[in-house]
């Protein structure tokens, strides 16, 4: 049986060097490395794994809405909380001005529970 660290190493090597075969509409993917095969939920994969510049951030707002798109009128798809750690995946092209908050970029973040956009005032970079 593998421990968590060994599983992460296998998946990391798999994403870098071997094929990834899509499977079905539920976004599960069959991954393989040599004779080792397994399944991973698509949310944890990216076609841009080598190009993406991921930074680590910390949420600094008490309750922060996570949105589908970088827009205050976009659908709320989740919520993150103060001091929660996140990966910052992307930055919007332009800053947005919001009353009482000022002008900031939007950031696409990923946590254990959410992936979506938050207003830049509510994330600090490590």
C-alpha positions as a Markdown table, in Angstrom:
| # | Residue | x | y | z |
|---|---|---|---|---|
| 1 | Unk | 0.0 | 0.0 | 0.0 |
| 2 | Unk | 1.2 | 3.5 | -0.9 |
| 3 | Unk | 1.2 | 6.4 | 1.5 |
| 4 | Unk | 0.0 | 9.9 | 0.4 |
| 5 | Unk | 3.5 | 11.1 | -0.5 |
| 6 | Unk | 4.1 | 8.2 | -2.8 |
| 7 | Unk | 0.7 | 8.6 | -4.5 |
| 8 | Unk | 1.4 | 12.3 | -5.2 |
| 9 | Unk | 4.8 | 11.4 | -6.7 |
| 10 | Unk | 3.2 | 8.8 | -9.0 |
| 11 | Unk | 0.5 | 11.3 | -10.2 |
| 12 | Unk | 3.1 | 14.0 | -10.7 |
| 13 | Unk | 5.2 | 11.8 | -12.9 |
| 14 | Unk | 2.2 | 10.5 | -14.7 |
| 15 | Unk | 1.0 | 14.0 | -15.7 |
| 16 | Unk | 4.5 | 14.9 | -17.0 |
| 17 | Unk | 5.4 | 11.9 | -19.0 |
| 18 | Unk | 2.6 | 9.5 | -19.8 |
| 19 | Unk | -0.8 | 9.6 | -21.5 |
| 20 | Unk | -4.0 | 10.9 | -20.0 |
| 21 | Unk | -7.1 | 9.2 | -21.4 |
| 22 | Unk | -10.5 | 11.1 | -21.0 |
| 23 | Unk | -13.4 | 8.9 | -19.8 |
| 24 | Unk | -17.1 | 9.9 | -19.7 |
| 25 | Unk | -19.0 | 13.0 | -18.9 |
| 26 | Unk | -18.4 | 12.9 | -15.2 |
| 27 | Unk | -14.8 | 14.2 | -15.7 |
| 28 | Unk | -12.9 | 11.2 | -14.3 |
| 29 | Unk | -9.7 | 10.4 | -16.1 |
| 30 | Unk | -7.7 | 7.2 | -16.4 |
| 31 | Unk | -4.0 | 8.0 | -15.8 |
| 32 | Unk | -1.1 | 5.6 | -16.3 |
| 33 | Unk | 2.6 | 5.5 | -15.8 |
| 34 | Unk | 4.3 | 2.4 | -17.0 |
| 35 | Unk | 2.3 | -0.5 | -15.6 |
| 36 | Unk | 0.7 | 1.6 | -12.9 |
| 37 | Unk | -2.9 | 2.8 | -13.7 |
| 38 | Unk | -5.5 | 4.7 | -11.7 |
| 39 | Unk | -8.3 | 7.3 | -11.9 |
| 40 | Unk | -8.3 | 10.9 | -10.9 |
| 41 | Unk | -11.1 | 13.5 | -10.8 |
| 42 | Unk | -10.7 | 16.0 | -13.7 |
| 43 | Unk | -10.8 | 19.0 | -11.3 |
| 44 | Unk | -7.3 | 18.1 | -10.3 |
| 45 | Unk | -5.9 | 18.1 | -13.8 |
| 46 | Unk | -4.9 | 20.9 | -16.1 |
| 47 | Unk | -3.8 | 20.8 | -19.7 |
| 48 | Unk | -1.4 | 23.7 | -18.8 |
| 49 | Unk | 0.5 | 21.9 | -16.0 |
| 50 | Unk | 3.9 | 22.9 | -17.3 |
| 51 | Unk | 2.9 | 26.5 | -18.3 |
| 52 | Unk | 0.9 | 27.6 | -15.3 |
| 53 | Unk | 2.5 | 29.9 | -12.8 |
| 54 | Unk | 0.8 | 29.0 | -9.5 |
| 55 | Unk | 1.2 | 31.2 | -6.4 |
| 56 | Unk | 0.1 | 30.4 | -2.9 |
| 57 | Unk | -2.3 | 32.8 | -1.3 |
| 58 | Unk | -4.2 | 33.3 | 1.9 |
| 59 | Unk | -7.8 | 34.5 | 2.1 |
| 60 | Unk | -8.0 | 37.7 | 4.1 |
| 61 | Unk | -11.8 | 38.4 | 4.1 |
| 62 | Unk | -14.1 | 36.9 | 6.7 |
| 63 | Unk | -16.5 | 35.3 | 4.2 |
| 64 | Unk | -15.6 | 35.7 | 0.5 |
| 65 | Unk | -17.8 | 34.6 | -2.4 |
| 66 | Unk | -16.2 | 32.5 | -5.1 |
| 67 | Unk | -17.7 | 33.3 | -8.5 |
| 68 | Unk | -17.9 | 31.5 | -11.8 |
| 69 | Unk | -16.4 | 34.4 | -13.8 |
| 70 | Unk | -14.3 | 37.5 | -12.8 |
| 71 | Unk | -17.3 | 39.7 | -12.4 |
| 72 | Unk | -19.4 | 41.0 | -9.4 |
| 73 | Unk | -22.6 | 39.9 | -11.2 |
| 74 | Unk | -21.4 | 36.4 | -11.9 |
| 75 | Unk | -22.9 | 33.3 | -10.3 |
| 76 | Unk | -21.7 | 32.5 | -6.8 |
| 77 | Unk | -20.4 | 28.9 | -6.8 |
| 78 | Unk | -18.9 | 28.7 | -3.3 |
| 79 | Unk | -17.4 | 30.6 | -0.4 |
| 80 | Unk | -13.9 | 30.7 | 1.2 |
| 81 | Unk | -13.0 | 31.9 | 4.7 |
| 82 | Unk | -10.4 | 34.0 | 6.4 |
| 83 | Unk | -7.0 | 32.4 | 6.7 |
| 84 | Unk | -7.9 | 29.6 | 4.3 |
| 85 | Unk | -5.0 | 28.7 | 2.0 |
| 86 | Unk | -5.5 | 28.7 | -1.8 |
| 87 | Unk | -3.6 | 28.3 | -5.0 |
| 88 | Unk | -3.8 | 31.3 | -7.2 |
| 89 | Unk | -4.1 | 30.1 | -10.8 |
| 90 | Unk | -4.9 | 33.1 | -12.9 |
| 91 | Unk | -5.3 | 36.9 | -12.8 |
| 92 | Unk | -7.9 | 38.9 | -14.7 |
| 93 | Unk | -6.8 | 41.0 | -17.6 |
| 94 | Unk | -8.1 | 44.3 | -16.1 |
| 95 | Unk | -8.7 | 45.7 | -12.7 |
| 96 | Unk | -12.3 | 46.3 | -11.5 |
| 97 | Unk | -13.5 | 49.1 | -9.3 |
| 98 | Unk | -16.0 | 48.2 | -6.6 |
| 99 | Unk | -17.5 | 50.8 | -4.2 |
| 100 | Unk | -16.1 | 50.5 | -0.7 |
| 101 | Unk | -13.3 | 48.2 | -1.9 |
| 102 | Unk | -11.3 | 50.1 | -4.4 |
| 103 | Unk | -9.7 | 48.8 | -7.7 |
| 104 | Unk | -8.2 | 45.3 | -7.8 |
| 105 | Unk | -7.7 | 42.4 | -10.2 |
| 106 | Unk | -9.8 | 39.3 | -9.9 |
| 107 | Unk | -7.9 | 36.0 | -9.2 |
| 108 | Unk | -8.9 | 32.5 | -10.1 |
| 109 | Unk | -8.2 | 30.4 | -7.0 |
| 110 | Unk | -8.4 | 26.7 | -6.0 |
| 111 | Unk | -8.9 | 25.4 | -2.5 |
| 112 | Unk | -9.9 | 21.9 | -1.3 |
| 113 | Unk | -13.5 | 22.8 | -1.8 |
| 114 | Unk | -13.7 | 25.5 | -4.5 |
| 115 | Unk | -12.3 | 26.7 | -7.8 |
| 116 | Unk | -13.4 | 30.0 | -9.1 |
| 117 | Unk | -12.8 | 33.8 | -9.1 |
| 118 | Unk | -12.5 | 36.1 | -6.1 |
| 119 | Unk | -12.0 | 39.9 | -5.9 |
| 120 | Unk | -8.3 | 40.7 | -5.4 |
| 121 | Unk | -8.8 | 42.7 | -2.2 |
| 122 | Unk | -9.5 | 39.4 | -0.4 |
| 123 | Unk | -6.3 | 37.4 | -1.2 |
| 124 | Unk | -2.8 | 38.0 | 0.1 |
| 125 | Unk | 0.2 | 36.4 | -1.6 |
| 126 | Unk | 2.8 | 34.5 | 0.5 |
